[in-house]
Amino acid sequence: MLTILGCLIAACALPVVYSWYDDLAAQRRRSSAESDGTPDGTRAEPPATLEGVLAAQLTSGEITRGQYQRAMAKIAERDDERHPLVVPPEQGAAGV
């Protein structure tokens, strides 16, 4: 009698378990599609800036961390030459 009761409980639980498994599989598919950066799974546009291109190359493994850091340092140097930072002089304690 106990065996029959166990089989009945298992038979009733199987559809619940399978529907739960299907929901998890659908959720995994959605999350993998969204991890591409777009909700419908299409490819995103390539980066438009040099920094974006360097970051994409770093994450894909085309360049090493050291190469990325040297390239970013050169970009910063070039930016400093083109647009130097001008700091206004201090006015004193009372602004005088």
Legacy VTK file of the C-alpha trace (Angstrom):
# vtk DataFile Version 3.0
C-alpha trace
ASCII
DATASET POLYDATA
POINTS 96 float
0.000 0.000 0.000
2.818 2.362 0.878
4.515 1.585 -2.429
1.399 2.467 -4.403
1.027 5.733 -2.491
4.673 6.605 -3.234
4.180 5.906 -6.940
1.081 8.113 -7.044
2.903 10.990 -5.367
5.812 10.621 -7.792
3.443 10.544 -10.768
1.779 13.768 -9.579
5.126 15.470 -8.907
6.719 14.713 -12.291
4.728 17.286 -14.333
5.565 19.960 -11.774
9.262 19.129 -11.907
9.333 19.068 -15.718
7.521 22.407 -16.022
9.958 23.910 -13.520
12.868 22.560 -15.581
11.400 24.048 -18.792
10.991 27.430 -17.100
14.636 27.378 -16.007
15.793 26.446 -19.513
13.779 29.310 -21.033
15.206 31.713 -18.456
18.758 30.587 -19.317
18.093 31.168 -23.026
16.761 34.671 -22.315
19.704 35.569 -20.094
22.232 34.328 -22.654
20.513 36.385 -25.357
20.538 39.464 -23.118
24.203 38.967 -22.227
25.044 39.893 -25.825
23.945 43.411 -24.929
20.657 43.403 -26.785
17.310 42.001 -25.608
16.499 40.185 -28.852
19.897 38.471 -29.134
21.125 40.400 -32.198
24.704 41.610 -32.283
25.482 45.057 -30.933
27.216 47.687 -33.051
31.015 47.751 -32.918
32.541 50.352 -30.593
32.797 53.859 -32.055
35.663 55.190 -29.912
39.282 54.156 -29.633
38.796 53.383 -25.950
35.840 51.167 -26.816
37.836 49.311 -29.464
40.686 48.749 -27.007
38.288 47.489 -24.324
36.665 45.103 -26.822
40.076 43.795 -27.871
41.075 43.304 -24.238
37.929 41.350 -23.361
38.179 39.180 -26.470
41.830 38.379 -25.732
43.313 40.061 -28.818
45.595 42.251 -26.692
47.103 41.763 -23.260
46.513 43.871 -20.174
49.922 45.518 -20.571
49.221 46.440 -24.186
45.893 47.918 -23.143
47.497 49.986 -20.378
50.240 51.309 -22.694
47.692 52.251 -25.349
45.500 54.042 -22.791
48.578 55.906 -21.454
49.396 57.098 -24.993
45.787 58.240 -25.447
45.978 60.168 -22.162
49.270 61.819 -23.180
47.842 62.840 -26.542
44.712 64.206 -24.874
46.835 66.183 -22.401
48.808 67.754 -25.259
45.695 68.661 -27.236
43.557 69.835 -24.286
45.775 70.846 -21.355
44.113 71.240 -17.983
44.135 74.878 -16.856
43.680 75.424 -13.119
42.639 78.932 -12.015
44.831 80.587 -9.346
43.704 80.484 -5.728
41.925 83.610 -4.468
42.884 83.254 -0.817
40.836 82.412 2.274
38.116 85.038 1.796
38.105 84.932 -1.974
40.043 88.252 -2.152
LINES 1 97
96 0 1 2 3 4 5 6 7 8 9 10 11 12 13 14 15 16 17 18 19 20 21 22 23 24 25 26 27 28 29 30 31 32 33 34 35 36 37 38 39 40 41 42 43 44 45 46 47 48 49 50 51 52 53 54 55 56 57 58 59 60 61 62 63 64 65 66 67 68 69 70 71 72 73 74 75 76 77 78 79 80 81 82 83 84 85 86 87 88 89 90 91 92 93 94 95
